[in-house]
Amino acid sequence: MRTISYIATTGLALGLGLYESSMLGSLPSGFAYVHPLVPILVLFFLLKRPQAAYILAGASGVVVDLISSTPSGFATARWLVVAFCIDLFADNIITNKSMYGAWILVILARCVEFVILGGTFVFYEFVLERAFITYSINNYLVTLLVDFGLITLLFLGTTVFTKRFLTFIPFIKGRYGG
């Protein structure tokens, strides 16, 4: 990665971490379901930018862990594990770079996060004997639907502006010597 890429990725990570830890509670209730980190991680892995994705997950998690006024459930470790699972599945199982593959990776990431948060809830409640507030399954389903919309917009926007995920060769007049 170039230096400007590091700066841009770190800036995006800081912005997402601030949004997740402080701004999310201040926005109107409809925005409570907008958690853009996972769709952006999926997009980075689809674009074959794993280093940027890990930086994004780690830096956002550090910001959330440092700034959040409530227990955040070890956001740094949680998002790095989610990023690792996305990377593993994107490279070995879902090798096509399609919209369906992006949706499956978002489902996988949210399921991994849900399991990790469930384990964190059990750890806080029964080992530490402290309260840990987690989301209900209904909130996760709505968040998953919002993630579908975000990854669709990101995927299609990337396709339109960069021609990265095109599956056909556009036949332009005169391209093949005709």
Buried (B, 14 or more C-beta within 10 A) or exposed (E): EEEEEEEEBBEBBBBBBBBBBBEBEEEEEEBBBBBBBBBBBBBBBBBEBBEBBBBBBBBBBBBBBEEBEEBBBBBBBBBBBBBBBBBEBBEEEBEEBEBEBBBBBBEBBBBBBBEBBEEBBEBBEEEEEEEBEBBEEEEBEBBBEBBBEBBBEBBEEBBEEEEEBEEEEEEEEEEEEE
